[in-house]
Amino acid sequence: MNERPNVILILTDDQGYGDLGCHGHPFLKTPALDRLHAESVRFTDFHVTPMCAPTRGALMSGLDCMRNGAMATSLGRHLLRPELPTMANYFDDAGYRTGLFGKWHLGSSYPYRPMDRGFQEALYHNGFGLTGIDEVWNNDYYNPWYRHNGELKRAKGYCTDLWFNEAMNWMEQCQEAETPFFTYLATNVPHFPMWIEDAYKEEFQQHTSRNDQKDPAGFYGMIVELDENMARLDAFLTERGLKENTILIFITDNGHAGGALEIYNAGMKGGKCSRYEGGHRVPCFVRWPAGALRAPGDVALPAQGQDMLPTLLDLCGIEPEKEPHFDGNSLAPTLRGDDAHLADRMFVVQYFQNNWKKEDACVVWKQWRLVFGTELYDIQKDPGQEYNVISQYTDVAEAMRAFYEQWWAGVEPNLDRFSSLPLGTDAEPELHVCSAEWMDVRADGAGSPRQLSAPSKRGGPWNLQVEKGGRYRVELRRYPRESGLRLEEASPEFQAHAGKIEAGVPANIESAVLELNGEPVANEPVKAPDFFAYEVDLEPGPARLHGWFKSDTGADTCGAFYGYIRRL
């Protein structure tokens, strides 16, 4: 057995604190996760950001999302700043093998891909889910397209089975090579759409009348299928003799989402996106049988996702060559029985989605929650956050406001520093961009180009960094190349294995506009049935490209949801 422990970090998507049998759910059964709960140290007051990409960036960097750049799910603000080392970088430098299996959502082009951020093995999808804007057109949960170290491949079977199967195969190879491993297993379930075989949904149909993308029966069915994979993983670790010296951590990326919110939320207020407790308090189980941790049980001290990186470095004895700065604290002392260092800490839960403003946040301190700077709750006495007691505890509120002011002063200067997409690199000769990277304009679901639902009829610009000057070809599209669809036509309904995507709408598209740094490109584009293509001279340095389509009357129709840019 390796002296150094292996690490498996499991992150599920949109599974709330209450979506577990061991957390009191009235009818959802999760026996494998319940068993892990019984064998783990459980942080019962564990917080992440209320949306998926910000949580992922915080886990990977140990920094608050408003500081590390990955503060939103799209809008060009989901890119983890490239200069920041990631959890995978630290493990890679320490001689571990590093693998990602599942959802990434921190950038789909160089240098933001998982292979660029320390993962030696990466089987992944890019965006919020398999039906996101930056995924293969009409991707499915069954036999899905995925990327293996950047190469597009297609799997057989269900997506969750894919991630677990490939992770276990890879961990077996690591064991045979006698090399410790860091496995980041990030499922896209139970995020919508709720695509799962009817057999997994039937027992839950009695609890709901919905049959849509937020169907609770599908949501719970995906969790049941996930739990089956957790049982397979545990059996694998036991059979291979890996269980004792493997640190296994289970967390989720935000609070509960979907139509099941009203069914059970563990008594908390709010769900995904909310600054109230139900938006950001999630399960956190830590198991390491050979690690001399405190006995399995609950730890009620506040902790956060930013703590994971320093904690794992501490537990694994990894000492980076350069002393890192983290917003999180190591939980290793607490895991070993010493709670003193966490007893009086404060931290902030805040992220960006559509806009940001000061005090659009929750400050956490012991049992206190300061929400929006004007609401104060005592979670111990009022777990449902029904009673604002700020007038009774003005000293508590003032102390928390003072902490927030200091924190805000540290993050505000860089809030509008967009990470750029390098253009003209050898690593990626043709840059693919999409509406998820439009600066401060949100359109990250495949339904957006189908329904023309972007908030701006011009979309938004892409923030680029031209590495090599020269003449470039810029191809503007409404649909991705693989769709085979013309600019103006409506996309047909897509019937997935266990669900569907509705048909789109036609668009009146007669011409296109391309702006470079706010100025129209005068070159006449080549017009094809499915794209407009420009040739434009670009100098090395920062550049903003913005393309959109116009109707036969000259009115703006919609932004270019997809772009393909290469140096000639």
Long-range contacts (C-beta under 8 A, 24 or more apart in sequence): 1-241, 1-244, 1-245, 2-178, 2-179, 2-180, 2-245, 4-96, 4-180, 4-316, 4-317, 5-180, 5-245, 5-246, 5-247, 5-288, 5-290, 5-291, 5-315, 5-316, 6-171, 6-174, 6-180, 6-181, 6-182, 6-183, 6-242, 6-245, 6-246, 6-247, 7-91, 7-96, 7-180, 7-181, 7-182, 7-183, 7-246, 7-247, 7-249, 7-312, 7-316, 8-167, 8-171, 8-183, 8-185, 8-233, 8-246, 8-247, 8-248, 8-249, 9-59, 9-87, 9-182, 9-183, 9-184, 9-185, 9-249, 9-251, 9-308, 9-312, 10-185, 10-186, 10-187, 10-230, 10-248, 10-249, 10-250, 10-251, 11-55, 11-56, 11-59, 11-102, 11-103, 11-184, 11-185, 11-186, 11-187, 11-251, 11-252, 11-253, 12-186, 12-187, 12-189, 12-190, 12-226, 12-250, 12-251, 12-252, 12-253, 13-52, 13-103, 13-129, 13-186, 13-187, 13-188, 13-189, 13-190, 13-191, 13-252, 13-253, 14-52, 14-190, 14-191, 14-192, 14-252, 14-253, 14-254, 14-256, 14-257, 14-258, 14-272, 15-190, 15-223, 15-226, 15-252, 15-256, 15-282, 15-283, 16-252, 16-254, 16-255, 16-256, 16-257, 16-261, 16-265, 16-266, 16-271, 16-272, 16-278, 16-282, 17-252, 17-255, 17-256, 17-265, 17-266, 17-268, 17-278, 17-281, 17-282, 17-283, 18-256, 18-264, 18-265, 18-266, 18-268, 19-190, 19-220, 19-223, 19-252, 19-256, 19-260, 19-264, 20-283, 23-266, 23-283, 24-264, 24-266, 25-264, 26-263, 26-264, 27-204, 27-207, 28-204, 28-220, 28-223, 28-224, 28-264, 29-224, 29-227, 30-223, 30-224, 30-227, 31-227, 31-231, 32-227, 32-228, 32-230, 32-231, 32-234, 33-227, 33-230, 33-250, 33-285, 35-234, 36-230, 36-234, 36-248, 36-250, 36-285, 36-287, 37-283, 37-285, 38-296, 39-287, 39-289, 39-296, 40-248, 40-250, 40-285, 40-286, 40-287, 40-296, 41-285, 41-286, 41-287, 41-293, 41-294, 41-296, 41-297, 41-299, 41-335, 42-283, 42-284, 42-285, 42-286, 42-296, 42-297, 42-298, 42-299, 43-284, 43-286, 43-299, 43-301, 43-303, 43-331, 44-298, 44-299, 44-300, 45-281, 45-299, 45-300, 45-301, 45-302, 45-303, 46-251, 46-281, 46-282, 46-283, 46-284, 46-302, 46-303, 46-304, 46-305, 47-280, 47-281, 47-282, 47-302, 47-303, 47-304, 47-305, 47-347, 47-349, 47-364, 48-251, 48-252, 48-253, 48-254, 48-280, 48-282, 48-304, 48-305, 49-254, 49-280, 49-305, 49-349, 49-350, 49-351, 50-254, 50-255, 50-272, 50-273, 50-274, 50-275, 50-279, 50-280, 50-349, 50-351, 51-253, 51-254, 51-272, 51-273, 51-351, 51-353, 52-103, 52-105, 52-128, 52-191, 52-253, 52-254, 53-78, 53-105, 53-106, 53-128, 54-351, 54-352, 55-253, 55-254, 55-305, 56-103, 56-104, 56-105, 56-106, 56-186, 56-253, 57-106, 58-304, 58-305, 58-306, 58-327, 58-328, 59-87, 59-305, 59-306, 59-308, 59-309, 60-86, 60-87, 60-88, 60-106, 60-117, 60-309, 61-85, 61-86, 61-87, 61-306, 61-309, 62-87, 62-306, 62-307, 62-308, 62-309, 62-310, 62-324, 62-326, 62-327, 62-328, 63-306, 63-325, 63-326, 63-327, 63-328, 64-306, 64-327, 64-348, 64-350, 64-407, 64-411, 65-350, 65-351, 65-352, 66-350, 66-351, 66-352, 66-356, 66-411, 66-415, 67-327, 67-410, 67-411, 67-414, 69-414, 69-417, 69-419, 70-106, 71-351, 71-352, 71-356, 71-415, 72-351, 72-352, 72-353, 73-105, 73-128, 73-353, 73-444, 74-127, 74-128, 74-133, 74-435, 74-436, 74-437, 74-438, 74-442, 74-443, 74-444, 75-352, 75-353, 75-354, 75-436, 75-438, 75-439, 75-440, 75-441, 75-442, 75-460, 76-418, 76-419, 76-436, 76-437, 76-438, 76-439, 76-440, 76-460, 76-462, 76-463, 77-352, 77-418, 77-440, 78-105, 78-106, 78-107, 78-436, 79-106, 79-107, 79-112, 79-419, 79-437, 80-106, 80-107, 80-112, 80-117, 80-419, 81-419, 82-111, 82-112, 82-116, 82-419, 85-118, 85-320, 85-324, 86-117, 86-118, 87-118, 87-182, 87-184, 87-308, 87-309, 87-312, 88-114, 88-117, 88-118, 88-119, 88-182, 88-184, 89-117, 89-118, 90-118, 90-309, 90-313, 90-318, 90-320, 90-324, 91-118, 91-182, 91-316, 91-318, 92-118, 92-120, 93-318, 93-320, 93-321, 94-316, 94-318, 95-179, 95-180, 96-179, 96-180, 96-181, 96-182, 97-121, 97-174, 97-177, 97-179, 97-180, 97-181, 97-182, 98-181, 98-182, 98-184, 99-123, 99-167, 99-170, 99-171, 99-181, 99-182, 99-183, 99-184, 100-124, 100-184, 100-186, 101-163, 101-164, 101-166, 101-167, 101-170, 101-183, 101-184, 101-185, 101-186, 102-163, 102-184, 102-185, 102-186, 102-187, 102-188, 103-129, 103-186, 103-187, 103-188, 104-186, 107-419, 108-134, 108-432, 108-434, 108-436, 109-421, 109-422, 109-428, 109-431, 109-432, 109-433, 110-422, 110-425, 110-427, 110-428, 111-422, 111-427, 112-419, 113-150, 115-149, 115-150, 116-427, 119-184, 121-149, 121-170, 122-147, 122-148, 122-149, 122-150, 123-147, 123-148, 123-162, 123-163, 123-166, 125-188, 127-436, 127-444, 128-191, 128-444, 128-445, 129-188, 129-191, 129-192, 129-193, 130-159, 130-188, 131-193, 131-445, 131-446, 131-501, 132-436, 132-444, 132-445, 132-446, 133-434, 133-435, 133-436, 133-443, 133-444, 133-445, 133-446, 133-448, 133-449, 133-561, 134-434, 134-436, 134-444, 135-446, 136-480, 136-482, 137-446, 137-479, 137-480, 137-482, 137-483, 138-446, 138-483, 138-494, 138-496, 138-501, 140-195, 140-496, 140-497, 141-189, 141-193, 141-195, 141-196, 141-496, 141-497, 141-498, 141-499, 142-195, 142-496, 142-497, 142-498, 143-497, 158-196, 158-225, 159-187, 159-188, 159-189, 160-187, 160-188, 160-189, 160-222, 160-225, 160-226, 160-229, 161-229, 163-187, 164-229, 164-232, 164-233, 167-233, 168-232, 168-233, 168-236, 171-236, 171-240, 171-242, 172-236, 172-240, 175-240, 175-242, 187-226, 189-222, 189-223, 189-225, 189-226, 190-219, 190-220, 190-222, 190-223, 190-226, 190-258, 191-257, 192-219, 192-257, 192-258, 193-218, 193-496, 193-499, 193-501, 194-218, 194-219, 194-221, 194-222, 194-258, 194-499, 195-496, 195-497, 195-498, 195-499, 196-221, 196-222, 196-225, 196-498, 197-221, 197-498, 198-498, 200-224, 200-225, 207-263, 208-259, 208-260, 208-263, 210-259, 212-259, 213-499, 214-257, 214-258, 214-259, 215-258, 215-259, 216-258, 216-259, 216-260, 216-263, 218-499, 219-258, 219-259, 219-260, 220-260, 243-289, 244-289, 244-290, 245-288, 245-289, 245-290, 245-291, 246-288, 247-286, 247-287, 247-288, 247-291, 247-312, 247-315, 247-316, 248-285, 248-286, 248-287, 248-288, 249-284, 249-285, 249-286, 249-287, 249-308, 250-283, 250-284, 250-285, 251-282, 251-283, 251-284, 251-285, 251-305, 251-308, 252-282, 252-283, 253-282, 254-279, 254-280, 254-282, 255-279, 255-280, 255-281, 255-282, 267-383, 267-384, 268-383, 268-384, 268-385, 269-384, 269-385, 269-386, 270-385, 273-353, 275-349, 275-350, 275-360, 275-361, 275-362, 275-371, 275-372, 276-362, 276-369, 276-371, 276-385, 277-369, 277-379, 277-383, 277-385, 280-349, 280-362, 286-331, 286-335, 288-315, 288-335, 291-315, 291-335, 292-336, 293-335, 293-336, 294-334, 294-335, 294-336, 294-337, 299-334, 299-339, 301-334, 301-339, 301-342, 301-343, 302-342, 302-345, 302-347, 302-364, 302-365, 302-366, 303-329, 303-331, 303-334, 303-342, 304-328, 304-347, 304-349, 304-364, 306-347, 307-331, 311-335, 346-400, 346-403, 348-403, 348-404, 348-407, 352-415, 353-442, 354-442, 356-415, 358-408, 358-412, 359-404, 361-404, 363-400, 363-401, 363-403, 363-404, 365-396, 365-399, 365-400, 365-403, 368-393, 368-396, 368-400, 370-397, 370-400, 370-401, 370-404, 373-401, 373-404, 376-400, 418-463, 419-463, 420-463, 420-464, 420-465, 420-542, 421-462, 421-463, 421-464, 421-465, 422-464, 422-465, 422-467, 423-464, 423-465, 423-466, 423-467, 423-468, 423-472, 423-538, 423-543, 423-565, 423-567, 424-466, 424-467, 424-468, 424-469, 424-470, 424-472, 424-538, 424-567, 425-467, 425-468, 429-566, 429-567, 430-564, 430-565, 430-566, 431-464, 431-563, 431-564, 431-565, 431-566, 432-562, 432-563, 432-564, 433-462, 433-562, 433-563, 433-564, 433-565, 434-480, 434-561, 434-562, 434-563, 435-459, 435-460, 435-559, 435-561, 435-562, 437-462, 437-463, 438-462, 438-559, 439-463, 439-544, 441-559, 443-559, 443-561, 446-501, 447-501, 447-502, 448-561, 449-478, 449-479, 449-491, 449-504, 449-558, 449-561, 449-562, 450-490, 450-491, 450-501, 450-502, 450-503, 450-504, 450-505, 451-504, 451-505, 452-504, 452-505, 452-507, 452-557, 452-558, 454-558, 454-559, 454-561, 456-559, 457-548, 457-555, 457-556, 457-557, 457-558, 457-559, 458-546, 458-548, 458-556, 458-559, 459-546, 459-547, 459-548, 459-558, 459-559, 459-560, 459-561, 460-546, 460-559, 461-515, 461-544, 461-545, 461-546, 462-544, 462-545, 462-546, 462-563, 463-542, 463-544, 464-542, 464-543, 464-544, 464-545, 464-565, 465-541, 465-542, 465-543, 466-538, 466-539, 466-540, 466-541, 466-542, 466-543, 467-540, 468-540, 468-567, 469-537, 469-538, 469-539, 469-540, 470-537, 470-538, 470-567, 470-568, 471-535, 471-536, 471-537, 471-538, 471-567, 471-568, 472-535, 472-536, 472-537, 472-538, 472-565, 472-566, 472-567, 472-568, 473-533, 473-534, 473-535, 473-565, 473-566, 473-568, 474-514, 474-533, 474-534, 474-535, 474-536, 474-545, 474-547, 474-563, 474-564, 474-565, 475-531, 475-532, 475-533, 475-563, 475-564, 475-565, 476-512, 476-514, 476-525, 476-531, 476-532, 476-533, 476-534, 476-547, 476-549, 476-560, 476-562, 476-563, 477-530, 477-531, 477-560, 477-561, 477-562, 477-563, 477-564, 478-507, 478-509, 478-530, 478-549, 478-558, 478-560, 478-561, 478-562, 479-530, 479-561, 479-562, 480-562, 481-530, 481-562, 481-564, 484-530, 485-530, 486-529, 486-530, 487-529, 487-530, 487-531, 487-549, 507-549, 507-557, 507-558, 508-551, 508-552, 508-553, 508-557, 509-549, 509-550, 509-551, 509-557, 510-550, 510-551, 510-552, 511-549, 511-550, 511-554, 512-547, 512-548, 512-549, 512-550, 512-560, 513-547, 513-548, 513-549, 513-550, 514-545, 514-546, 514-547, 515-544, 515-545, 515-546, 515-547, 516-543, 516-544, 516-545, 517-543, 517-544, 518-544, 518-546, 535-568
